[in-house]
Amino acid sequence: MQDMMTTGTTEIDLPRGGDFASEIARLETQFDIIRYMRRITQIFGFKTFLICTIPAIDVERLSATTVISNMPAELLNKYDSLSMLRFSTGVRRLRETTTPFQITLEDWEKERGKPESAADYIAMLRDNGIFQANYFPVHDAEGGRGAVILMGPQAELPMTAAMELQMIAIHVYNRLAEIGSVWKSTNTVLSEREIQCLSWTAAGKTSAEIAGILGLSEHTVNHYLNHVTKKLDAVNRTQAVVKAMKRGYIT
């Protein structure tokens, strides 16, 4: 029997996850996990996801604690430029609880104490179809705390679906730790596009070929590759690929 999730006036069938633990255990790179999480996000009716370690009190940028995400770059950049982390209800609750919870945009908008600039960010969330965030607190084998956050339209999440997502979140977070504890060994966070460009470079594709595969311009592909080369402190693309492999971003 499938659960139903109501999003506005639309009901979405939620297929049961089956043996997700063994599937997650077979994921070999961060890019594999990004693709897996993107699929889970779509199946459960959300639009985007973000996996992070729980920011310390003195951390000011969410991007500094992000492990992987397919959140639009402009949203994350705007969030950090407005220093919204210090006003985050979600992060504050993550520091206080290990129980899953959700926050709607409407509830957050009503809260006091936010700067006037928060209105700009809230407008961007609306434009991107994000009206609710579901938080799933997790921890790794060494006790490091983090969260898997799913964002999208305001929806009623059935209890069985919430329980399944919590288990998926736990397994995904621990698989990320097993793959290489990337957030412990480096502060480098690569975007999905940067990982895709590196993966195709590792497969021997030229910038022009990668552009055709990903539906981008050759100039944009070169921009991603040059940027990720600098991020990884590599002297060229070849060394960037090698470093990305060692850190578990790509195979």
C-alpha positions as a Markdown table, in Angstrom:
| # | Residue | x | y | z |
|---|---|---|---|---|
| 1 | Met | 0.0 | 0.0 | 0.0 |
| 2 | Gln | 1.5 | 3.3 | -1.1 |
| 3 | Asp | 1.3 | 6.5 | 1.0 |
| 4 | Met | 0.0 | 9.7 | -0.4 |
| 5 | Met | 1.6 | 13.1 | 0.0 |
| 6 | Thr | -0.6 | 16.1 | -0.5 |
| 7 | Thr | 1.1 | 19.1 | -2.2 |
| 8 | Gly | -1.5 | 21.9 | -2.5 |
| 9 | Thr | -4.3 | 20.2 | -4.3 |
| 10 | Thr | -2.2 | 17.4 | -5.8 |
| 11 | Glu | -1.7 | 14.0 | -4.4 |
| 12 | Ile | 1.6 | 12.2 | -5.1 |
| 13 | Asp | 2.1 | 8.5 | -4.8 |
| 14 | Leu | 5.1 | 7.7 | -2.6 |
| 15 | Pro | 6.7 | 4.4 | -3.5 |
| 16 | Arg | 8.3 | 2.5 | -0.6 |
| 17 | Gly | 12.0 | 2.6 | -0.8 |
| 18 | Gly | 12.8 | -1.1 | -0.7 |
| 19 | Asp | 16.3 | -2.1 | 0.3 |
| 20 | Phe | 17.7 | 1.4 | 0.2 |
| 21 | Ala | 20.5 | 0.6 | 2.7 |
| 22 | Ser | 22.2 | -1.8 | 0.3 |
| 23 | Glu | 21.7 | 0.6 | -2.6 |
| 24 | Ile | 23.4 | 3.5 | -0.6 |
| 25 | Ala | 26.2 | 1.2 | 0.4 |
| 26 | Arg | 27.0 | 0.6 | -3.3 |
| 27 | Leu | 27.4 | 4.4 | -4.0 |
| 28 | Glu | 31.1 | 5.0 | -4.6 |
| 29 | Thr | 31.6 | 8.8 | -5.0 |
| 30 | Gln | 30.0 | 12.0 | -3.8 |
| 31 | Phe | 28.7 | 12.4 | -7.4 |
| 32 | Asp | 26.9 | 9.0 | -7.0 |
| 33 | Ile | 25.3 | 10.3 | -3.8 |
| 34 | Ile | 24.3 | 13.6 | -5.5 |
| 35 | Arg | 22.5 | 11.6 | -8.2 |
| 36 | Tyr | 20.9 | 9.3 | -5.6 |
| 37 | Met | 19.7 | 12.3 | -3.5 |
| 38 | Arg | 18.4 | 14.1 | -6.5 |
| 39 | Arg | 16.3 | 11.0 | -7.3 |
| 40 | Ile | 15.0 | 10.7 | -3.7 |
| 41 | Thr | 14.2 | 14.4 | -3.7 |
| 42 | Gln | 12.0 | 14.1 | -6.8 |
| 43 | Ile | 10.3 | 10.9 | -5.6 |
| 44 | Phe | 9.2 | 12.5 | -2.4 |
| 45 | Gly | 8.0 | 15.7 | -4.1 |
| 46 | Phe | 10.7 | 18.1 | -3.1 |
| 47 | Lys | 12.7 | 20.4 | -5.3 |
| 48 | Thr | 16.2 | 20.5 | -3.9 |
| 49 | Phe | 18.4 | 19.1 | -1.1 |
| 50 | Leu | 21.3 | 20.1 | 1.1 |
| 51 | Ile | 23.5 | 18.0 | 3.3 |
| 52 | Cys | 25.6 | 19.8 | 5.8 |
| 53 | Thr | 27.4 | 19.6 | 9.1 |
| 54 | Ile | 25.7 | 21.5 | 11.9 |
| 55 | Pro | 27.3 | 25.0 | 11.9 |
| 56 | Ala | 29.1 | 26.1 | 15.0 |
| 57 | Ile | 27.9 | 29.3 | 16.6 |
| 58 | Asp | 30.8 | 31.3 | 15.2 |
| 59 | Val | 30.3 | 30.1 | 11.6 |
| 60 | Glu | 28.7 | 32.7 | 9.3 |
| 61 | Arg | 28.4 | 31.0 | 6.0 |
| 62 | Leu | 26.2 | 28.0 | 5.2 |
| 63 | Ser | 28.4 | 27.1 | 2.3 |
| 64 | Ala | 31.3 | 26.5 | 4.7 |
| 65 | Thr | 29.5 | 23.6 | 6.3 |
| 66 | Thr | 27.8 | 22.2 | 3.1 |
| 67 | Val | 28.9 | 18.7 | 2.1 |
| 68 | Ile | 26.8 | 18.2 | -1.0 |
| 69 | Ser | 23.8 | 20.0 | -2.4 |
| 70 | Asn | 21.9 | 20.7 | -5.6 |
| 71 | Met | 20.5 | 23.9 | -4.2 |
| 72 | Pro | 20.6 | 26.7 | -6.9 |
| 73 | Ala | 23.9 | 28.5 | -6.5 |
| 74 | Glu | 22.2 | 31.9 | -6.5 |
| 75 | Leu | 20.1 | 30.9 | -3.5 |
| 76 | Leu | 23.1 | 29.7 | -1.5 |
| 77 | Asn | 25.2 | 32.8 | -2.4 |
| 78 | Lys | 22.3 | 35.1 | -1.5 |
| 79 | Tyr | 21.9 | 33.3 | 1.8 |
| 80 | Asp | 25.5 | 33.8 | 2.7 |
| 81 | Ser | 25.8 | 37.4 | 1.4 |
| 82 | Leu | 22.9 | 38.4 | 3.7 |
| 83 | Ser | 24.4 | 36.5 | 6.6 |
| 84 | Met | 21.1 | 34.6 | 7.0 |
| 85 | Leu | 22.8 | 31.8 | 9.0 |
| 86 | Arg | 22.6 | 33.9 | 12.2 |
| 87 | Phe | 18.9 | 34.2 | 11.8 |
| 88 | Ser | 18.2 | 30.6 | 10.8 |
| 89 | Thr | 15.4 | 29.0 | 12.8 |
| 90 | Gly | 16.3 | 25.6 | 11.3 |
| 91 | Val | 19.9 | 25.7 | 12.4 |
| 92 | Arg | 19.0 | 26.9 | 15.8 |
| 93 | Arg | 16.6 | 23.9 | 16.2 |
| 94 | Leu | 19.2 | 21.5 | 14.8 |
| 95 | Arg | 21.5 | 22.5 | 17.6 |
| 96 | Glu | 18.8 | 21.6 | 20.1 |
| 97 | Thr | 17.1 | 18.4 | 18.8 |
| 98 | Thr | 17.9 | 15.1 | 17.1 |
| 99 | Thr | 14.2 | 14.7 | 16.0 |
| 100 | Pro | 13.1 | 15.5 | 12.4 |
| 101 | Phe | 11.1 | 18.6 | 12.0 |
| 102 | Gln | 9.8 | 21.0 | 9.3 |
| 103 | Ile | 9.5 | 24.7 | 8.9 |
| 104 | Thr | 7.3 | 26.5 | 6.4 |
| 105 | Leu | 8.2 | 29.7 | 4.7 |
| 106 | Glu | 5.0 | 31.3 | 6.1 |
| 107 | Asp | 6.0 | 30.4 | 9.7 |
| 108 | Trp | 9.6 | 31.7 | 9.2 |
| 109 | Glu | 8.3 | 34.9 | 7.6 |
| 110 | Lys | 6.2 | 35.6 | 10.6 |
| 111 | Glu | 9.1 | 35.3 | 13.1 |
| 112 | Arg | 10.5 | 38.5 | 14.5 |
| 113 | Gly | 14.2 | 39.5 | 14.7 |
| 114 | Lys | 15.1 | 39.1 | 11.0 |
| 115 | Pro | 16.7 | 41.9 | 9.1 |
| 116 | Glu | 14.8 | 43.8 | 6.4 |
| 117 | Ser | 17.0 | 42.1 | 3.8 |
| 118 | Ala | 15.5 | 38.8 | 4.6 |
| 119 | Ala | 12.5 | 39.8 | 2.5 |
| 120 | Asp | 14.8 | 39.6 | -0.6 |
| 121 | Tyr | 15.8 | 36.0 | 0.2 |
| 122 | Ile | 12.2 | 35.0 | 1.0 |
| 123 | Ala | 11.2 | 36.3 | -2.4 |
| 124 | Met | 13.9 | 34.2 | -4.1 |
| 125 | Leu | 12.7 | 31.1 | -2.2 |
| 126 | Arg | 9.2 | 31.7 | -3.5 |
| 127 | Asp | 10.5 | 32.2 | -7.1 |
| 128 | Asn | 12.3 | 28.9 | -6.8 |
| 129 | Gly | 9.2 | 27.1 | -5.6 |
| 130 | Ile | 10.5 | 26.6 | -2.0 |
| 131 | Phe | 7.8 | 27.0 | 0.6 |
| 132 | Gln | 8.9 | 24.4 | 3.2 |
| 133 | Ala | 12.1 | 22.8 | 4.5 |
| 134 | Asn | 12.2 | 19.3 | 6.1 |
| 135 | Tyr | 15.1 | 18.8 | 8.4 |
| 136 | Phe | 16.5 | 15.3 | 9.2 |
| 137 | Pro | 19.3 | 15.4 | 11.9 |
| 138 | Val | 22.0 | 12.8 | 11.5 |
| 139 | His | 25.4 | 11.9 | 12.9 |
| 140 | Asp | 28.4 | 9.9 | 11.7 |
| 141 | Ala | 30.1 | 7.0 | 13.4 |
| 142 | Glu | 32.4 | 9.4 | 15.3 |
| 143 | Gly | 29.6 | 11.4 | 16.7 |
| 144 | Gly | 29.9 | 14.4 | 14.2 |
| 145 | Arg | 26.4 | 15.9 | 13.8 |
| 146 | Gly | 24.9 | 17.0 | 10.6 |
| 147 | Ala | 21.6 | 17.3 | 8.7 |
| 148 | Val | 19.9 | 16.3 | 5.5 |
| 149 | Ile | 17.5 | 19.1 | 4.4 |
| 150 | Leu | 14.9 | 18.7 | 1.8 |
| 151 | Met | 13.1 | 21.8 | 0.4 |
| 152 | Gly | 10.2 | 22.3 | -1.9 |
| 153 | Pro | 6.4 | 23.0 | -1.9 |
| 154 | Gln | 4.4 | 23.1 | 1.3 |
| 155 | Ala | 3.2 | 19.5 | 1.8 |
| 156 | Glu | 1.9 | 17.1 | 4.3 |
| 157 | Leu | 4.5 | 14.4 | 4.8 |
| 158 | Pro | 3.0 | 11.1 | 6.0 |
| 159 | Met | 4.7 | 9.6 | 9.1 |
| 160 | Thr | 5.8 | 6.5 | 7.2 |
| 161 | Ala | 7.5 | 8.7 | 4.5 |
| 162 | Ala | 9.2 | 10.8 | 7.2 |
| 163 | Met | 10.5 | 7.7 | 8.9 |
| 164 | Glu | 11.8 | 6.4 | 5.7 |
| 165 | Leu | 13.5 | 9.7 | 4.8 |
| 166 | Gln | 15.1 | 9.8 | 8.3 |
| 167 | Met | 16.6 | 6.3 | 7.7 |
| 168 | Ile | 17.8 | 7.3 | 4.2 |
| 169 | Ala | 19.4 | 10.5 | 5.6 |
| 170 | Ile | 21.3 | 8.4 | 8.3 |
| 171 | His | 22.6 | 6.0 | 5.7 |
| 172 | Val | 23.6 | 8.7 | 3.2 |
| 173 | Tyr | 25.4 | 10.8 | 5.7 |
| 174 | Asn | 27.4 | 7.8 | 7.0 |
| 175 | Arg | 28.2 | 6.7 | 3.4 |
| 176 | Leu | 29.6 | 10.2 | 2.8 |
| 177 | Ala | 31.8 | 9.7 | 5.8 |
| 178 | Glu | 32.9 | 6.3 | 4.6 |
| 179 | Ile | 33.7 | 7.6 | 1.2 |
| 180 | Gly | 36.4 | 9.8 | 2.5 |
| 181 | Ser | 35.2 | 12.1 | 5.3 |
| 182 | Val | 35.7 | 14.9 | 2.8 |
| 183 | Trp | 34.4 | 17.6 | 5.1 |
| 184 | Lys | 37.0 | 16.6 | 7.7 |
| 185 | Ser | 40.0 | 16.4 | 5.3 |
| 186 | Thr | 39.2 | 19.5 | 3.3 |
| 187 | Asn | 37.0 | 22.6 | 3.4 |
| 188 | Thr | 36.5 | 22.4 | -0.4 |
| 189 | Val | 32.9 | 22.0 | -1.6 |
| 190 | Leu | 32.4 | 21.2 | -5.3 |
| 191 | Ser | 29.2 | 22.0 | -7.1 |
| 192 | Glu | 27.3 | 19.3 | -9.0 |
| 193 | Arg | 28.3 | 21.0 | -12.4 |
| 194 | Glu | 32.0 | 21.1 | -11.3 |
| 195 | Ile | 31.9 | 17.4 | -10.5 |
| 196 | Gln | 30.2 | 16.6 | -13.8 |
| 197 | Cys | 32.8 | 18.4 | -15.8 |
| 198 | Leu | 35.6 | 16.7 | -13.9 |
| 199 | Ser | 34.0 | 13.3 | -14.4 |
| 200 | Trp | 33.8 | 13.8 | -18.1 |
| 201 | Thr | 37.3 | 15.2 | -18.2 |
| 202 | Ala | 38.5 | 12.0 | -16.4 |
| 203 | Ala | 36.7 | 10.0 | -19.1 |
| 204 | Gly | 38.8 | 11.7 | -21.8 |
| 205 | Lys | 36.3 | 14.2 | -23.1 |
| 206 | Thr | 37.3 | 17.6 | -24.4 |
| 207 | Ser | 35.6 | 20.8 | -23.3 |
| 208 | Ala | 33.6 | 21.0 | -26.5 |
| 209 | Glu | 32.5 | 17.4 | -26.0 |
| 210 | Ile | 31.5 | 18.0 | -22.4 |
| 211 | Ala | 29.5 | 21.1 | -23.5 |
| 212 | Gly | 27.5 | 18.9 | -25.9 |
| 213 | Ile | 26.9 | 16.3 | -23.3 |
| 214 | Leu | 25.8 | 18.7 | -20.6 |
| 215 | Gly | 24.0 | 21.2 | -22.8 |
| 216 | Leu | 26.3 | 24.0 | -21.9 |
| 217 | Ser | 28.6 | 26.4 | -23.9 |
| 218 | Glu | 32.2 | 25.5 | -24.2 |
| 219 | His | 33.1 | 28.7 | -22.5 |
| 220 | Thr | 30.9 | 27.7 | -19.5 |
| 221 | Val | 32.6 | 24.3 | -19.3 |
| 222 | Asn | 36.0 | 25.9 | -19.3 |
| 223 | His | 34.8 | 28.3 | -16.5 |
| 224 | Tyr | 33.7 | 25.4 | -14.3 |
| 225 | Leu | 37.0 | 23.4 | -15.0 |
| 226 | Asn | 39.2 | 26.4 | -14.3 |
| 227 | His | 37.3 | 27.3 | -11.2 |
| 228 | Val | 37.4 | 23.7 | -9.8 |
| 229 | Thr | 41.1 | 23.5 | -10.6 |
| 230 | Lys | 41.7 | 26.5 | -8.4 |
| 231 | Lys | 39.5 | 25.1 | -5.7 |
| 232 | Leu | 41.5 | 21.9 | -5.5 |
| 233 | Asp | 44.8 | 23.8 | -5.6 |
| 234 | Ala | 45.8 | 22.0 | -8.7 |
| 235 | Val | 48.2 | 23.2 | -11.4 |
| 236 | Asn | 46.1 | 21.9 | -14.3 |
| 237 | Arg | 43.0 | 19.9 | -15.1 |
| 238 | Thr | 44.8 | 16.6 | -15.0 |
| 239 | Gln | 46.0 | 17.1 | -11.5 |
| 240 | Ala | 42.5 | 18.4 | -10.5 |
| 241 | Val | 41.1 | 15.0 | -11.8 |
| 242 | Val | 43.6 | 13.1 | -9.7 |
| 243 | Lys | 42.9 | 15.1 | -6.6 |
| 244 | Ala | 39.2 | 14.8 | -7.1 |
| 245 | Met | 39.6 | 11.0 | -7.4 |
| 246 | Lys | 41.7 | 10.8 | -4.2 |
| 247 | Arg | 39.1 | 12.8 | -2.3 |
| 248 | Gly | 36.2 | 10.7 | -3.5 |
| 249 | Tyr | 34.4 | 13.3 | -5.6 |
| 250 | Ile | 34.7 | 11.1 | -8.8 |
| 251 | Thr | 35.8 | 7.6 | -9.7 |
